[in-house]
Amino acid sequence: MSVLAVVPACLRDAHDAELLGRCLVSLWHTAPGLPVLVADASPAGRSAEVGGVCAELGYEHLRLGGPTSFAAAANAGLAIAEGVGADAVVVHADVELTEAGWLEALLDAPGVIAGARLLFPDGTVQHAGYLYSQLHGSFEPRLLFAPADLPATLEPATCPVGAALTLIRHDALVALGGFDEGYRVGSEDLDLCLRAFAAGGACVYEPRAAAVHHHVAWAGVPAADRERLGTAATQRLLDRFGADVRRPFALEIA
């Protein structure tokens, strides 16, 4: 099965452009020969910058016509992967791959969706899958801010995973249809994973695949609307998936 890397991008400024450039160069260095498609939701001026970087690296540049949600931008690339019969690796534009082997680790992982171990630039854990917090009534990142070499961070886990560096098998693309674009800010990754579990598949955290995540907010939604839309997305997720779906991922307290 072939693999297509999908990099949703929406650049606001020179800093975003720099991070995207580092992301794409790191893909070129750590996964040579991997086809990469940048699904570009940047404003027109910034989109030209994206096209130049893609041309230099031999990557495909898909212009989306302006800012949109992360889910919509990602789905534009996922539809192409589905159409050509490929697995897809979603890579956030602010992710930096630091060493080879991450792609092989994701491909070797069990399950229909596999997510990587993501680190903040200071080396602490940014993402190691999600758990359900019964205290807060929401899904929260596992092991947030833990040391990268904490033994628990190096153990695979069956749990929902984020979309920043995530393999989605072709069969899952066909069955699940990509991200739900009703989520304008966040929770689309959790929704996809919970739908995969509900359909009898598994999602796994694979720590052998690791990268740095600079964790810059998606720019396709106005900043003034982010808090409201993020709250709405969280509520949409909880309304869709009841306690029976959330319970397997709850933190057990002895």
TANORUR-V411460 format. One record per residue. N is the residue number from 1. OMEGA is omega as a letter, one per 20 degrees, with the letter a starting at -180 (* if undefined). Layout:
BEGIN
n/omega
N/OMEGA
N/OMEGA
END
This chain:
BEGIN
n/omega
1/r
2/a
3/r
4/r
5/r
6/a
7/r
8/a
9/r
10/a
11/r
12/a
13/a
14/r
15/r
16/a
17/r
18/a
19/r
20/r
21/r
22/r
23/a
24/r
25/r
26/r
27/a
28/a
29/a
30/r
31/a
32/r
33/r
34/r
35/a
36/r
37/r
38/r
39/a
40/r
41/a
42/r
43/a
44/a
45/r
46/a
47/r
48/r
49/r
50/a
51/r
52/r
53/a
54/a
55/a
56/a
57/a
58/a
59/a
60/a
61/r
62/r
63/a
64/r
65/r
66/a
67/r
68/a
69/r
70/a
71/a
72/r
73/r
74/a
75/r
76/r
77/a
78/r
79/r
80/r
81/r
82/a
83/a
84/r
85/a
86/r
87/r
88/r
89/r
90/a
91/r
92/a
93/r
94/r
95/r
96/r
97/a
98/r
99/r
100/r
101/a
102/a
103/r
104/r
105/r
106/r
107/r
108/a
109/r
110/r
111/a
112/r
113/r
114/a
115/a
116/r
117/a
118/a
119/r
120/r
121/r
122/r
123/r
124/a
125/r
126/a
127/r
128/a
129/a
130/r
131/r
132/r
133/r
134/r
135/a
136/a
137/a
138/r
139/a
140/r
141/r
142/r
143/a
144/r
145/r
146/r
147/a
148/a
149/r
150/a
151/a
152/a
153/a
154/r
155/r
156/r
157/r
158/a
159/r
160/a
161/r
162/a
163/a
164/r
165/a
166/r
167/r
168/a
169/a
170/r
171/r
172/r
173/a
174/a
175/a
176/r
177/r
178/a
179/r
180/a
181/r
182/r
183/a
184/a
185/r
186/r
187/r
188/r
189/r
190/r
191/a
192/a
193/a
194/r
195/r
196/r
197/a
198/r
199/r
200/r
201/r
202/r
203/a
204/r
205/a
206/a
207/r
208/r
209/a
210/r
211/r
212/r
213/a
214/r
215/r
216/a
217/r
218/a
219/a
220/r
221/a
222/a
223/a
224/a
225/a
226/a
227/a
228/a
229/r
230/r
231/r
232/r
233/r
234/a
235/r
236/a
237/a
238/r
239/a
240/a
241/a
242/a
243/a
244/r
245/a
246/a
247/a
248/a
249/a
250/r
251/r
252/r
253/a
254/*
END
